[in-house]
Amino acid sequence: MKTLSASELRVLMEQQQGPCISLFLPTHRAGGDTQQDPLRLRHQLRAVENRLLLKDLRSTQVQALVQRAGDRHQSFLSQAAAAARDQ
């Protein structure tokens, strides 16, 4: 995974539009632990959903944010799997 540069991080921090979700999870390239990665993500997304609901956000808004985060992660996993196959 590419590490964010200071300028990229600064741009992200300057965003002031509504709530944002950032998840940083260790993942595994190979082995049995790779099967646990999606489960860990689901647990993290559930925890984020609960935190956002406690901040009095509408449940439809929270669900949309969590869904988008999950979709982006699935896209990343698909790209990573394709890259691994190409090597």
BAFI-3210 file (N, C-alpha, C; in Angstrom, 3 decimals, decimal comma, padded with zeros to 6 digits):
// residues 87
n [1|2|3|4|5|6|7|8|9|10|11|12|13|14|15|16|17|18|19|20|21|22|23|24|25|26|27|28|29|30|31|32|33|34|35|36|37|38|39|40|41|42|43|44|45|46|47|48|49|50|51|52|53|54|55|56|57|58|59|60|61|62|63|64|65|66|67|68|69|70|71|72|73|74|75|76|77|78|79|80|81|82|83|84|85|86|87]
n.u [000,839|000,514|002,119|000,795|001,724|003,014|001,803|-000,485|-001,825|-002,297|-004,122|-006,303|-006,893|-007,750|-010,266|-013,541|-016,089|-018,881|-019,146|-016,362|-014,870|-012,139|-010,258|-007,777|-006,372|-004,446|-003,504|-003,238|-001,016|-000,907|-001,796|-003,543|-004,535|-005,551|-008,216|-009,423|-009,341|-011,559|-013,574|-012,576|-012,693|-015,490|-016,232|-014,923|-016,248|-018,827|-018,365|-017,678|-020,082|-021,757|-020,525|-020,947|-023,725|-024,130|-023,394|-025,566|-026,241|-028,246|-029,670|-029,830|-027,900|-025,608|-025,579|-025,155|-022,563|-021,042|-021,542|-020,358|-017,673|-017,189|-017,599|-015,489|-013,339|-013,757|-013,319|-010,618|-009,548|-010,159|-008,588|-006,046|-005,955|-006,020|-003,628|-001,834|-002,230|-001,206|001,491]
n.v [-001,174|002,185|004,782|007,709|010,962|013,941|016,205|015,091|014,127|016,530|017,749|016,021|016,506|019,101|019,011|019,899|019,036|017,665|014,507|012,269|009,147|007,294|004,456|002,385|-000,542|-003,379|-005,634|-008,861|-010,444|-013,083|-016,469|-018,025|-015,974|-014,048|-014,518|-013,496|-010,771|-009,444|-009,814|-008,402|-005,854|-005,529|-005,501|-003,167|-001,266|-001,509|-000,559|002,087|002,936|002,829|004,785|007,100|007,220|007,785|010,393|011,747|011,723|011,283|008,093|007,201|008,751|007,884|005,161|005,424|006,539|004,492|002,387|003,365|003,458|000,722|-000,204|001,037|-000,238|-002,865|-002,505|-001,834|-004,264|-005,966|-004,856|-005,246|-008,037|-008,639|-007,468|-009,071|-011,523|-010,936|-010,841]
n.w [000,000|-000,803|000,918|002,380|001,346|002,958|001,857|000,636|002,886|004,201|002,444|002,760|005,458|005,362|004,334|004,920|004,707|005,971|007,830|007,701|006,867|007,875|007,678|008,882|008,437|009,188|006,686|005,090|002,868|002,016|002,932|005,720|007,300|005,619|005,211|007,423|007,144|005,697|007,624|009,819|008,713|008,404|011,116|011,964|010,368|011,411|014,005|013,413|012,308|014,578|016,189|014,642|014,668|017,349|017,354|016,604|013,875|010,950|010,325|007,676|006,417|007,741|007,022|004,276|004,209|005,421|003,666|001,328|002,150|002,556|-000,071|-001,421|-000,244|-001,112|-003,828|-003,791|-002,826|-004,964|-007,004|-005,900|-005,792|-008,529|-009,338|-007,942|-009,209|-011,710|-011,329]
ca.u [000,000|001,272|002,035|000,404|002,731|002,573|000,876|-001,747|-002,467|-002,741|-005,339|-007,375|-007,211|-008,395|-011,649|-014,453|-017,443|-019,532|-018,307|-015,535|-014,439|-010,813|-009,947|-006,449|-006,357|-003,388|-004,010|-002,263|-000,834|-001,138|-001,946|-004,861|-005,001|-006,240|-009,649|-009,905|-009,324|-012,912|-014,300|-012,074|-013,246|-016,906|-016,290|-014,544|-017,336|-019,921|-017,973|-017,791|-021,518|-022,263|-019,996|-021,619|-025,098|-024,073|-023,206|-026,875|-026,407|-029,374|-029,243|-029,640|-026,606|-024,585|-025,548|-024,539|-021,121|-020,458|-021,627|-019,329|-016,370|-017,095|-017,462|-014,123|-012,434|-013,926|-012,646|-009,176|-009,213|-010,219|-007,403|-004,884|-005,970|-005,654|-002,195|-001,109|-002,303|-000,376|002,921]
ca.v [000,000|003,429|005,651|009,077|012,001|015,018|017,087|014,373|014,117|017,894|017,946|015,284|017,159|020,382|018,774|020,255|018,642|016,579|013,466|011,450|007,888|006,788|003,201|001,858|-001,910|-004,219|-006,743|-009,917|-010,743|-014,507|-017,304|-018,163|-014,728|-013,210|-014,736|-012,688|-009,345|-008,906|-009,821|-007,257|-004,647|-005,424|-005,090|-001,759|-000,476|-001,515|000,340|003,448|003,214|003,106|006,081|008,166|007,299|008,455|011,824|012,235|011,790|010,484|006,731|007,069|009,364|006,986|003,968|005,787|006,688|003,175|001,624|003,895|003,005|-000,707|-000,362|001,419|-001,290|-003,994|-002,135|-001,957|-005,683|-006,505|-004,381|-005,904|-009,434|-008,652|-007,173|-010,251|-012,538|-010,501|-010,939]
ca.w [000,000|-000,896|002,082|002,039|001,531|003,846|001,135|000,475|004,190|004,453|001,650|003,428|006,721|005,089|003,928|006,003|004,320|006,694|008,433|006,824|007,486|007,519|008,363|008,605|008,943|008,626|005,873|004,856|001,443|001,734|004,116|006,326|007,905|004,628|005,347|008,541|006,791|005,468|008,889|010,584|008,097|008,781|012,530|012,031|009,784|012,385|015,092|012,880|012,190|015,925|016,637|013,905|015,166|018,656|017,104|016,156|012,433|010,463|010,018|006,234|006,104|008,278|006,177|002,993|004,436|005,700|002,418|000,416|002,651|002,251|-001,524|-001,806|000,206|-002,026|-005,075|-003,534|-002,747|-006,318|-007,714|-005,307|-006,232|-009,939|-009,418|-007,449|-010,255|-012,844|-011,011]
c.u [000,880|001,041|001,664|001,557|002,157|001,569|-000,481|-002,531|-003,034|-004,045|-006,518|-007,827|-007,943|-009,851|-012,569|-015,895|-017,910|-018,595|-017,561|-015,124|-013,057|-010,553|-008,566|-006,368|-005,163|-004,037|-002,880|-002,209|-001,188|-001,331|-003,358|-005,413|-005,742|-007,749|-010,250|-010,021|-010,724|-013,750|-013,873|-012,622|-014,711|-017,064|-015,948|-015,650|-018,533|-019,616|-018,088|-019,259|-022,107|-021,784|-020,708|-023,067|-025,154|-023,883|-024,463|-026,965|-027,607|-028,873|-029,044|-028,303|-025,465|-024,460|-024,887|-023,028|-020,442|-020,467|-020,540|-017,937|-016,169|-016,896|-016,049|-013,124|-012,533|-013,231|-011,134|-008,761|-009,206|-008,993|-006,147|-004,799|-005,555|-004,164|-001,369|-001,101|-001,368|001,116|003,461]
c.v [001,232|004,263|007,053|010,036|013,071|015,925|016,405|014,341|015,494|018,182|017,242|015,976|018,473|020,219|019,045|019,861|017,449|015,570|012,674|010,204|007,539|005,542|002,746|000,486|-002,645|-005,353|-007,710|-010,244|-012,184|-015,241|-017,289|-016,879|-013,834|-013,365|-013,910|-011,205|-008,784|-008,845|-008,645|-005,947|-004,472|-004,979|-003,615|-000,859|-000,415|-000,564|001,801|003,845|003,584|004,457|007,240|008,321|007,989|009,964|012,464|012,487|010,938|009,104|006,536|007,652|008,459|005,743|004,251|005,912|005,337|002,322|002,061|003,440|001,524|-000,967|-000,023|000,353|-002,500|-003,728|-002,279|-003,422|-006,331|-006,112|-005,067|-007,367|-009,552|-008,393|-008,375|-011,364|-012,204|-010,676|-012,304]
c.w [000,000|000,365|001,626|002,271|002,464|003,137|000,920|001,790|004,525|003,697|002,305|004,715|006,514|004,672|005,115|005,698|005,141|007,317|007,366|007,595|006,969|008,350|007,932|009,265|008,364|007,834|005,589|003,376|001,104|003,052|004,662|006,901|006,916|004,742|006,477|008,182|006,514|006,745|009,761|010,035|008,491|010,237|012,680|011,479|010,733|013,543|014,647|012,795|013,552|016,433|015,948|014,370|016,532|018,513|016,508|014,664|012,040|010,045|008,518|005,800|006,561|007,392|004,833|003,131|004,611|004,436|001,444|000,845|002,345|000,768|-001,984|-001,396|-000,717|-003,354|-004,928|-003,502|-004,126|-007,114|-007,205|-005,761|-007,694|-010,111|-008,971|-008,500|-011,429|-012,574|-011,291]
res [m|k|t|l|s|a|s|e|l|r|v|l|m|e|q|q|q|g|p|c|i|s|l|f|l|p|t|h|r|a|g|g|d|t|q|q|d|p|l|r|l|r|h|q|l|r|a|v|e|n|r|l|l|l|k|d|l|r|s|t|q|v|q|a|l|v|q|r|a|g|d|r|h|q|s|f|l|s|q|a|a|a|a|a|r|d|q]
***
